[in-house]
Amino acid sequence: MKLPGQGDFESSDAHENAHSEEPDSGLGPGPGLNGPSGIDIGESQVSKDPLLFIQLNELLGWPQALEWRETGRWLLFEEKLDMGAGRWSAPHVPTLELPSLQKLRSLLAEGIVLLDCQAQSLLELVEQVVSGESLSPELRGQLQALLLQRPQHHIQTMGIRPCRESNAFRKASRDEDAPLKHQNPLRQKLPAGAEAAAVLAGELGFLEQPLGAFVRLRNPIVLEPLTEMILPSRFFCLLLGPPTLGRSYHEMGRAAAVLLSDPQFQWSVRRASHLPDLLAALDAFLQEVTALPPGRWDRTARIPPPKYLPSQHKRFPSKLQEVTSLSRQSAALAEDKHHHGPHTPIPELQRTGRLFGGLIQDVRRKACWYTSDFLDALHPQCFSAVFYIYLATVTNAITFGGLLGDATEGAQGVLESFLGTAVAGAAFCLMAGQPLTILSSTGPVLVFERLLFSFSRDYSLDYLPFRLWVGIWVTAFCLALVATEASLLVRYFTRFTEEGFCALISLIFIYDAMGKMLNLIRAYPIQRPGSSAYGCFCQYPGTGGNTSEWTSAKLKDTEDILSVPGLVNASFLPPPECIRQGGHPLGPSCHTVPDIAFFSLLLFFTSFLCAIALKHIKNSRFFPSVVRKVLGDFSSVLAILLGCGLDTFLGLATPKLLVPTEFKPTLSGRGWLVSPFGANPWWLSVAAALPALLLSILIFMDQQITAVILNRAEYRLQKGAGFHLDLFCVAVLMLFTSALGLPWYVSATVISLAHIDSLRRESKACIPGEAPNFLGIREQRLTGLVVFVLTGVSIFLAPVLKFIPMPVLYGIFLYMGVAALSSIQFVKRVQLLLMPRKHQPDMLLLRHVPLSRVHLFTAIQLACLGLLWVVKSTPAAIVFPLMLLGLVAIRKALEWVFSPQELLWLDELMPEEEETIPENRSEPEHLFSGNDSEDSELMYQPKAPEINISVN
């Protein structure tokens, strides 16, 4: 068996995720509308060849009643008509028999080839084809009548949703053709300008010699009876002959259709001028097919389409390669910038050499997008993102507000957390260079606040005035960093640093979610036998204390219960015993309550598992695509609603979301403005510079690492980053929140990534078998702004929000942490430590780096992550900012342990290491030795982020 070159593909860990959403335009390559998706953007722009629909009509019924019947069709992949089931098969990679290709070549070499045929109708076309054959007038008439016979088409009219391009096609106008009276769903899935090709094959008894013809029409015409869709036809292929053993003509027809569906063959045959050009294109196809041993696979198996087609640029003629080389090089470099290779300079990270030069450039760059930042938010997807991120932000504000209240002994609390989140977040969304960022309190900053308060308490200092001076110094230091363009140092933040920080933040989310649930279980202990509210092991006085029976408060027949020795209804317990058993006395009876801890755990895991299941349903085979899209986009929202509905239906007394109802500071007796000195000595305002220096390092690292992750090239952001402008906004807001005694805010990694993930834009797979392409992110300011406005209004929405169970929100927290952690490449390499070699996935890095070296790199990352966690959780947390800087230093030291090529696959190269890479990178093979062109080609494939919540 043979596979055509179009199906020669590789699978890797980088090709794991493909999603399906609504069509969109503007960002990223997307599916080509001018040609097959296998051709990249540069090629489609050069060739401008329309998409070709190929249909195979087979002659059946000899010798009784001859009829043409549609048995196969091709766009990108093959669809066979399963006649027994009466339906089209799923699109699959076509497989061919080698003899069929060889016979087809021989038949075309000896048959009729008409290039630039000027026929204006099917009748003229048939007459030109038949006239070239040496047949008697009678046989010629029979053959002509047979070729003009209308074939039987199989059109499925249910279960396919039309695309936007449906209005670009003409409607059927022949009412007498019953199958064509109904709207053909497949036609609605084709782009405007698509053309058709008809392949007719079969056995004909009155022929003595094979008859082959290949026709290319100069001007495409509608050969309406031949194809199921009314499209202008460009190609016509006829393959007939006397009856033979087997299905040779059927296979030759399939071979001709597969050839026409191949991008290179189609490009060549459209430009062929003589028969040798046609045969040369067929020979080029034969040189690239891949043979499969006949005894090593099932011939009846249908190979599903790959999620990513390999690039076709090397298969095209050299002249076309020259034209497209420049666009491919730039695309490859841009795609590779944050995947494997050197950091190509981008405008946001180019030094200007002037004070505040980077800030000024950021402002100019973002000003031209400001209007579109609001207009681009007018899309239904943004409503889902607002609700999802709003609930996550509110939960985060409550969680960190409570923790901050505990850490500062009531100096700050939930109200300050709500107010600060709303004001700082809204101001940041309006002014920032990257408005997709969500500001929030973070674990590392909370640790620093706790240490600062402990220091103030131990030395009898007034905490809020001391904190104000720390904030003033931090603002000054951050402004100095902005003035000197220190944000350019983010070029040294490689994947090693980012993964360590992301893993730490994700673990904090998981740890906090689980910790909150454990605290809830301690507050509402699980009811065990002897303390259950629904039933209890009660000793009946007359039994001597030797028997005990399980009693159910749900049993209604009191007489039956009282008639059983040793069995007592909990509703008849006296008040003291009722309270001891976990109930509440209500008049003469004992009112039982459900097990709060048990049902809280039920809601917790229900929301967590439901969010994961609904997010993954987008890639499943269940439901129509529009249903999958809605379930995937609203996965977290639906999980929260499901948990709330379950809680309300059961009437459970689970802990609910608590929102402040009064607008006043948590610390009684203080105003909103913090006094600069209070009871502190004047020199403390100068001494505050020392802790402020450490906090500035923490703010810079926390902010910029998140910014680097959010602005990675694989997200295909079109409006650019704003590293300097973002840091400037954080610095100004630091001064504002310090003056009001509000928490300090910085970019929240996990919530920001969840925000980006909720705004993913992907093409819809209109053509059967075509994988949807990631188009980018819906870049705008409105979703974040609305989220923070709603957060501020939440103080007045307490009557509504009080119905949301806290276990449900903890489950969403756990989902965000697990989704972010499980999708980091670092976690995949950790899994390799536990996998036997034969079960390890075929990751590209394992083809180029020895497994022992991969394990060594992973072990170093694990040690760094463990050290960060220990430092964060101990009194030594004051040096945590320096530990983050230490990640960059450790990564620099790894250059002494690993070679540049190993670091290229395991991590990224730092700017100094780029000097070791050849400047001419027009071909990826320059970076590698050996026969790695196949793998290196995969490095440069356009791909969506490899993750669920977008952490690389």
N, C-alpha and C positions, 0 to 999 in steps of 0.2 A: 504494500500500500504506500501511497505517497501523500505527503502534505505539501501544499503550495507554499511558496516563500512568505505569503501573507500571514500564514499561521505559525511561522517560526518565531516563537516568543519564549521569554524566560519569566519565571515567577520568583519573587524575592520578598523579603520582609518589608521593603518599601512600597510594595504593591498590595497592601492588605485591605485598605479601606477605600470603598467607592460608595458614594451616596447618590441619592436621587432626589432632586428638588425641581422647583419650577424653572422654566427657561428664563434666561436673563441675558443681558448684553452688556458689553463694555469692558469687563476685566478678564484677563487671562485668555489663553488660546481658545478654550471651549471646543465644541464640535464644529468641524468645518462645514460651512454651508455651501461651499463651492466644490467640494470634493469629499472623498472618504476621509474618515477620521485618521486613518493611518498615515495620511500626508500631513506634515506639520505646516505651521502657518506660512513659513517662507516659501514652501513648495506650492501651497494652494494659491498664494498671491502671484506666483510666477505662471503656473499652468492655467488657472482659471477654468479648469475643466468641470463641467457640471456632474453632479452625482448620477450614476447610471443604474437603472433598475433593469435587471436581466430576468427573463422568464423563459423557462424550458417547456415547450409543448411537444408531447410525445405522441406518435401515431400508434394507436392501439386498435385491436379488433380484427386484424388480418387472420383468415381470408373472408370472414363473414361480413361484418359491418365496420368499415373504417371510420375512425373519428379521431380528431385531435383533442388531447386532454392535457391541461396544465398539470405538471407533476413536480415542478421545482421553481424556486425563485431566489434571487440573490440581490442583496444590497451590499452590505459589508460581509455578511456571512450567508451560508446556505440555509434555506428552509425547504424541507421535503414535505410533500403531501402524503400523509399517512392515510391511504385510501380506505383501509378497513375502519379506522376511527373517524374518517371524514373531517380531519382537521390538519392544520399546518403544524409541523414540528417546531420545537424551540430552535432559534438560530444557533448554528454550530459551525465550527471550523470544517470546511469541506476536505474530504480525503478522496484521492483519485488513484486509479490503477495505472501503473506505468504503461502497459500496452495501449490503453485508451489514448494517452497523450501521443504516443508514437503513431498510432493509426490516424489520429486527427491530423498530425503533421503531414503524413503521406497523402491524405485525402485533400487537404488544402493545397498541397504542392501540385497536384494533378487536376484540381477542380477549377471552378470559376471564381475569380477574385475581381470584384468591381469596387474600385476606390473612387470616391467622389461621384457616385451614381446620381443622376439628376432626375430620377423617377419622382413623380408628384402624387402617386397613389399606390395602393397595394397592387392593383391590377397591372400598372406599368412595371412595377418591380418584379412581379411574378413573370410577366412576359419576357423581360430582359434575362431573367435567370433561366427560364425554360428554353428560350431560343438558343442558348449556348450549348445545349445538349443534343447529341446525335440520336434523336428519337424519331420514331415514325409520327406522322401527324396525329394519328389516333391516340398513341400513348402520350404525346405531348399535350393533347387536349385533356386526357384523363388526369395527367399530373397537374395541369393548370387548375382544373376544377377542384382537385384535392387540396391544393395549396390555398385556394380561396375559401375553403370550407371554414365556417366559424368554429373555433375550438371551445371546449367546455372549460370554464374557469371555476375556481373554487374561491369564493369570497366570504370571509368571516365578517359578520357585521356587529358582533357583540364583543364587549370586554376590552376595547381599545379606546383610550381617550385621545381626542384630536389635539394637535399642536397648534401653535399660533399661526403657522403658515398655511392653515387649511384654506383661507380665503384666496390664496394665490393660485389655486388650481381651478381649472374649468370643471363645471358640473357635467354629468352625463346628459347627452341630448337625444339618445336613441331609446325611446320608450319600448321599442319592440324587443330590445335585448333585456330579458328578464333579470339576469344576474347583475347587470349594470344599472338597473333602475335604483338600486339601493346605494347609499353612500359607501364608498370603499374606505374603511378606516386606514388602511395602509397608505393610501394616497395622501391622506391628511398628515401623515408623518414624514413626508418628503419636503425638502426645501424647494423654494421657487427656482425654476430653471432646470429641474431634473429632466433627464432623458431616459429613453427605454431602448432595450435591445431584445430582439426575439431570436430564440434558438429553436429550430424545428428539427426533430430527429425521429427516426423510426425505420421499420422494415417494410418494404413494398414488394409484393410478389412479382409484379410484371417488370421489375427492373432486373437487368442482367449484370450491370456494373454499378458500383457505388457512385453516388452522385453527391458532390460536395460543392457548396457555394458560400462565399463570404462577401458581404456587401456593406460598404460604408457610404451612407447617403451624404451628399454635399450639404443639403439643407434638410434637417430632420423634419419628417412628416408624421402625421398621426396614422399609424397602421392599426386602426381601432379594433378590428376583430382579433388581432394576434395577441394582445396583452390585456390583462385584466384591468389595467388603469389606462385612461385616455391621456397618454403622454406622447410627445413627439419622439419618434424612434430614430436613432442614429445608426444602429447596426442591425444586420439581418444575416443569420447563419442557417444554412440548410444542410442536413446530413441524412441522406437516405441511401438505402441499398437493399439487395436481396436478403431474404431471411437467412440467419446464421444461428449457430448454437450460442447459447448464453444471451447476454444483453449488451452486446458490444456497442450498438448504436446509441442505446440509452447512456452508457458510460462515456461515449464520445461527446454526446450532447452536454452532459455534465461537465466534461473537461473544457468544452468551448465556453460554457457559462462561467466556470471558475476563472478561465483566462481573462474574460472580459471584466470580471470583478476585481482582478489584480491591478493595483494602481500603476505599476510600471508598464505592464503589457497594455493597459488601456491608454496610458500616456503615449506610448510608442505607436500604437495602431491608429490613434487619432492623427498622427503626423506622418504616417507611412505614405509613400508615393508609388511603390511598386511591390510586387509579390515578394522579392527578397527581403524587403523591410519587414513584412509581416512574419516571414519565417524566422528572421533574426530575432524578433521580439519573442517568438515562441521558444526559440533555442535559449535565449537569455532566461526565460522562465524555467526551462528544464534544468539549467545549471544551478538554480537556487532551491529546487525542491529538496525536501528531506525525506529519506526513505525510512520506513518502519518495518522491522522484520516481521514476516507474516505469522510466525509462530509465537510472537511475544506480546500480541495484543489482540483484542476482540475486534474483528472487522465491522461488527454491527454497532460498536460503540460510537457515540457522537461526542466529539470533544467540545466542551463549552467554550465560548469566546473568552479570550484573556481580558483581564480588567484594564490592562494598558497595552496598546499595540506598540510594537517596536518602531523606531523611526525608519522612514523609507528613504531618507535623503541619499544614502550611499548606493541605493539601487538604481537611481536615475542616471541618465547620461551625464558625462563630465561637464558639458556646457551648462546644464541646469544646476549641477552642483556648484559651479563657479558663481552663478548668479545668486544662489541661496546661501553661500558659505558665510557671508558677512552677517546676515540676520541670524543664522544658526549659531555662530560663534558668540554673538552678544547675548542671545537667549541662553546658551549653555553656561556662559560665565555668570549671568544673573541668577540662573537656577542653582548653580553650584556654589554661589557665594556663601551660603550658610549651611550647605549640606556636607560637603567634604573638603572643599579646597580653600584657597586663600581668600582673604577679605578684599574684594574689589572695592576701591574707594567709592562711596556714595556721597551725594551732595551734603547730606546732613552731617557727615563725619569728615569734612574737609576743612582744614584750618584756614582762617582768614587772616590771622596775624594782627587783628585789631581788638581792642577791648570791647567786649559784648558783640563782637562781629558775628559769632555763631547765633546769638539770640536774634540779632537784626535779620539775618538771613532766614531764620525759622519763621519770624513774623511775616516777612515778605512772601515766603513760600506758601504759608497757610492762608494768607489773606485772600488769595484768588479763589480758594475753595470754600470760603466761609458761607456763601449763600447756598451752595449745593450741599453743604453739611446738614442743612435743615430740609431741603427739598428731597434729598435722597432717602430720608427717613419715612416718606409717605408710602409705606408698603406694609401689608398685613403681617409680614414676618416680624416687624419691629414691635407689634403689640405683644406677641409671645415673648420676645426678648425682654420687654419692659416688665411684664408680670413675673417672669422667672427671676431676673436679676433684682427686682424690687424685693421679693420675698427673701432672696439670699442676703441682700444688703440689710434688710430689717433684722433678720435673724442674727447676722453678724454684729450689728449695732447693739442688739440686746445682749448677745453673748459677751462681747468685749466690754460693753458697758458694765455688766455685772462683775466681770473679772476685774475691771479697773476700780469699781467701787470697793471690792474686797482688798485690792492691792493698796489703795489709798485711804482706806478706813473712812469712806464716805466723803472724801474731799471732792471726788468726781463720781458720776454715776451714769445711769441709763439715759437720763434726760440730756446731759451734756453729750453723750454719745450720739443720740438722735439729732440734736441741734447741730453739732459739729459735722456729722456725716452729711446732713442736708445742705448746709451752707458751703462747706469746703468742697463737697462733691459737685454741687451745681456750679460754683465759681470755676472750678477746674474744667468742667465740660464746656463752659463758655469761652475760656481763654487758652486752653492747653493746645499743644501741638499734636497730641494724639488723644482725641476725645473718647476713644474706645476704652481708655484706661478707667478703672473704677477705683477711686480713693477709699481707703478704709483703714481702721486700726489693724495692725498686724502683730503677729506673735513676737517678733524681735523687738519692736518698739514698745510693746506692752511690758516685756521683760525689763527694758531700760527704765520705763516709768516706775515700775515696782522698786528697782534698785535706787532710783532717785528719791522716792518717798522714804524708803528705809534709811537712807543716809540723812535726810532731813529730820526724821523722827529720832534717830540715835543722837544727833547733835543739837536737838531742840531748835531746829530752824523752822521758820514759817514756809511751808511747802510751796504754796502757789506763787508767792513772790519770787522764791528761788527758781522755781520752774519757769517763770516769766523771763528771767535773765538768761537762763539756759536757752530758751527759745529765741531770744534776741540775738545771742551769739551764733546760734545755729543758722539763723537767717543771714547774718553777716558772712559766715563762712561759705554758705551755699551760694550767695551772690558773688563772692570772690571766685568760686569754682565756675560759675556761669561766665563771669567777665574774662577769665583766662581760658575758656573753652576746654575745661577739664573733662567735659563729657566725651571728648575724643578718645579717652581711655577705654571706652566701652569696646573698642576694637580688640582689647586684650581679654574680653569676656568670651571665652570659647564655650563649647558645649560642656566641657568638664565643669566649669564654674556654674553654668546655668542649670545643669542637671542636679548638681549638689544642692543648690539653693531651692530649686523647684521641688525636689524630693523632700527637703526639710519642711517647706511650707505645706506640702500635701500631707506629710505625716502629722503636722500640727493639726490640720483639719480633721484627719482621722482620729487622732488622739483626743481632741476636744469633743468630737461627736460621741465617741465611746465613753469618755469620762463623764460627760453630761448624763448619759443614760445610766451609768453606774451610780452617779449621785442620786438620780431619780429613784433607782431601785432601793438605795439605802433610805431614802425619804419615805418610800412606800414599799415596805418589804414584801417579798413574794409570800403569799399565804400558803402555808403547808398544812398537812393534817394536824388538827388541833387548834388552828388559828384561821381557818377558812371562813370567809363571809358567806359563801354559798352553802357550806355544810361544815359539820364539826364532828370530831370524835367525842361524844358526850357520854358520860357514865350515868346510867339510870340508877336511882337509889336502891331499887330492889334487887340489883344484880350482884351485889357484893363487890363490885369493882373489878370483876374478872372478865367482862365482855365489853366490847366497844364496837359500835357500828357506824358506818358513814351515813350521815343524815343530809338530806337535800332540802334546801329552803324552797325549791321550785315545785316540790310535790304539793298537790292541792288537797288530797283526800286526808284530812286531819284524823278521822276515825281510824283509817287503816294504819296511819303512822303510830298513833297512840296504842293500837292493839298489838304492836310488835314489841316484845320485851327488849329493853336496852336501846331503843331507837327514839330519839327526841327531836322534834321539829325546832329548828333554830329560831323561828319566829315566836316561840313561847318561852324563850330564855328570859330570866329576870334581867333588869337593867344592868347590874354590875357584870354579870356573866356575858351579856350582849356586848358590852364595851370591850371586855377582855377578848372576846372572840372576833373583834374587828367590825362589829355592827354598830348601829346607832339606835338608841331607844326612841320609839315613836309611839307615844301613848302606852297602851298595855302590851304592844308587840315590839319585836326587835326587827328593825329595818336593816337588811343586808346590803352590802355594796360589792361591786365586782372587784376582782383582783387588779388593782391599778398598775402594778409593775408588769404583770403578764400582758395586759392589753397595751401598755405603752411599748413593750418590746414588739408586740404584733404590729402596731402602727409604724414603729421605727423600721423594721425590716420590710414591711409592705411598701412603704414609700421608697426605700432604697432599691429594692428589687424591681419594683414597677418602673422607676425611672430608667434603670438599666435596660429592662426588657423593651420598653417603648422606644428608647433611643436606638436599639439594635434592630427594631422591626423595620426600619427604613431600608435595611439591606436584605430583608427576608423575601420570600416568595409569596407571602400571604397578602391578601387584599389588593385592590387596585392601587396604582401608584399614588393617586391623589390622597387616598386614605393613609397610606404609609407615610407620605410627606407630612400630613397633619399630625399624625401620632408621633413622628420623630421630632418635629419642630416644637410641639407642645408636650414633650415627654415629662419634663419636670413639673410643669403646671398641672398636667393630668394626674401625676402621682400625688401632688399635694391635695388636689380636689378629691381624689379617691380616698386618701387618708382622712380628710375632713368629713367626707360623706359617711365613711364607715364609723367614725367616732360619733357623729350625730345620730346615725341610725341605731347604734347600740346604746346611746345615751350614757356614754362613759364619763366618769369624773376624772379624766386624765388632765395633767397640767396643761394649761392653755397659755397662749402668747400674752404676755403682760406688757402693756404700753403705758408710759407715764400719762397721767390725766391732768396734771397741773404744770404750768409753765413757770418754773422757778428753779434756781440752783439747788442741787442736792444738799450741799453744805449750808445749813441754816445760818442766817446772820451775815452772809456775804452778798455783795452785789455782783452784777455780771462782769464789771471791769475789775481786774486784779490790780491791787496796789503794787507799785514798783518795789517797795522795800518792806512794808509791814513792820514786823518786829525784828527783821534781820539787819545786821550791820552793813554799812555802805560797801565795805571791801568785798562782800560776797558777790556783788554784781560783777567784779573783776574775776574772782575765783571761779565763777560759773563758766568761764571760758574753757576750763579743762574738761569737765564732763560734756560740754557742748561740742568740743572737738571730736570726741568719740561718737557722740550722737550724729554729728555731721557725716562722719564716715559711714555710719549705719544707714542714714537717710540716703546718701549718695549710692551706696551699693544696693540697698533695697529698691530704690526707685529705678536705677539704671539697668539693673539685671532684668527687672520686669519689662522695662521699655525695650530692651534688646530682644527679649523673647516675643513681645507683641509685634515688633516691627521686622520679624524675620522675612526673608525674601519669599519663602514658600507660601506665605499668606497673600501674596500678590496685591499688597496695598498700593493704590495708585496715587494717593494724596500725600505720600511722604510722611516721614517721622518728624519729631521736634524735640530732640533730646535736650537742647539748651532751654527751649521755651518751657518744657515740662518741669525741669528742675527749678527754673525761675518761679513758676507758679507754686510749686511745693514750698519754696523758700518764703514767698510772700504769705501763703496760707499758714505757715508755721508761726509767723509773727502774729497773725490774726487770732489763731486758736490759743496761743499762749496768753495773749492779752485778755481773752474772755474765759480762761480756765477750761477750755475745751480740749478733748484728746488731740494728740498729734496724728496727722494722716499722711499716708504715703500710698503708692500704688499697691493694690492687693493682687497678688499674682494669680491665685486660683480663681477668684471672682472675675478678674479681668479676662482671663482665658475662657471662662464660662460665657462671658459676654460676647467675646469674639466667636466662640463656637455657635452661639445662638443666632449669629448673623451671617453664617456661611451662605454663599451663593454658588449654586451648582447648576449646570445645564441639565435639561431633561433629556433622557435617552429616547429621542424620537424614533431613530432608525432601529429596527429589531436587531438585538445583539450588541448595540453600541453602548459602551460604558459611559455614564455621565462624567463630565469633566468639572473639576473644581474651578470656579471662576474668580474667586476672591471673597472679600468680606464687604458687607454693606456698610461702607464708611460714612458715618454721620455723627452728629452731636446730640440729636434729640432724644434717643433712647436713654442715654446716661442722664441727661438733664431731667427728663420726666421721672426717672427712678429716684433721683435725689429730692425732687420736689414732693413726690409722694411720700418719701421717707420723712420729710418735715411735716407733711400733713397728717402722718400716721398718729401723731399725738392726739388728733381730734377724731381718729377713726377707731378708737378703742372699742366702741360697741360692736364693730364688725370684726375686727382682728382678734377679739377675745375668743372666737370660736375655733381658731387654728390651734391644733394640739402641738405642743413643743416637740414630742417624739417624731412627728412628721417632719418638722424642720430639721431636726437632728439627722434624720435619714437622708435628707437632701444634702446636708453638709457632708455626710459620709460618702454619698454618691460623687460629689464634686472632688473630694480628696482622692477616692479610689480611681475615678476616671482619669484624673490628672497623673496620678502615680503610675498606674498600670500601663500607660501609653508612652512613658519615657523610654528611650532606647536603653538607658541604664538598667531599667528593670528587666528588659529582655535579656541583657547580658547577665544579670543576676540569675535569671532562670536557667541560663546555660550551665551554671555551676552545679545544678541539680539534675541535669539531663545526661543520660548516656549518649555517647557520641553518635550512635546510629539513629537516635531520635531527635537530634538537633535540627532545627529548621535550616534551610539553605539560604542563610544570610550572606550578603555580598562580602561583608568584612571577613567572614570565615574562609572565603576563597583566597584572601590575600594576606591575612595575619594568622600566625600559628595560634592554636587554641590556648596554649599556655600563656602566650602574651596577652590574649584577650582576658583571660582570668586574672592575670596580674594587674592589668589596668582596672578591671572591675573591683578587685580587692582594695586597691588604693582608694577608689571612690567610696567604697563601703566604709573604710577606715575614716575618711574625711567626714562622711555623713555622721558616723557614730560620734566623732569628736565634736562636731557642731552641736549635736543633740545633748551631749554631756555638758558642754560649756553653757548652753542655753538653760539647762535645768539646774545648775548649781550656782552658788554665790559668785563664781568666776564669770558670770554672764556679763560683767562690765567690760570684758575684753572681747565680747562676741563680735563687735564691728571689725576688730583687728583679725578675727578668725576668718571673716568673709574675704578680707584682703589676702589672707593667707592662702585661700583657694587659688587665687591668681598666681601667687608665688610658687605653690606646689605644682601647678600646671606648667610653669616655666621650668621648674626643676626636672619635670618628666622628659624634657628634651635630652637629658643625659642618660635616660633609661630606654627610651623608645626612639626608633628611627623616624625621620620625617614621613616616610611612606606609611609606617604603622600609625602615626598620629593622624595622617590624612584620612585613614579609614575609621579609626577609633574616635577621633575628636575633630578638631580643626587646627589649621596652622595659624600661629601668631604672626603679626606683621614681619618680625625679623626672619621667621622661617620661610616666608614667601620668596626670599632671595635665593633659596635653594631650588626653587621650581623654575623650569624654563619659562621665559617670557612668551614664547610662541605656544599658545595653548589652543590653536585652532582645531587640533584633534586631541581627544582625551588620551590617546595612546602615548603621547609624549610624557605623561606622568608615570607610566608603568613600564615594566619590562615583561617580556614573555607574551603569550597569546591572550592578552586580557582585553582585546578590543570589544569583545562581546559584553563583558562585565562593565567596562568603562562606558560603553554606550548607554547602559542602563543608569549609570550615575547621572547622566544628563537628561534623562527623560523628564518631561514636565509632569509633576505629580502634586497632588494635594498634600496638605499636612498629614503626617502619618499617624494621627492621633484622634481620639474622641474629643477630649478637651485639649485645645491646641497647644501642647507642649512638645517640642521636638526632642 
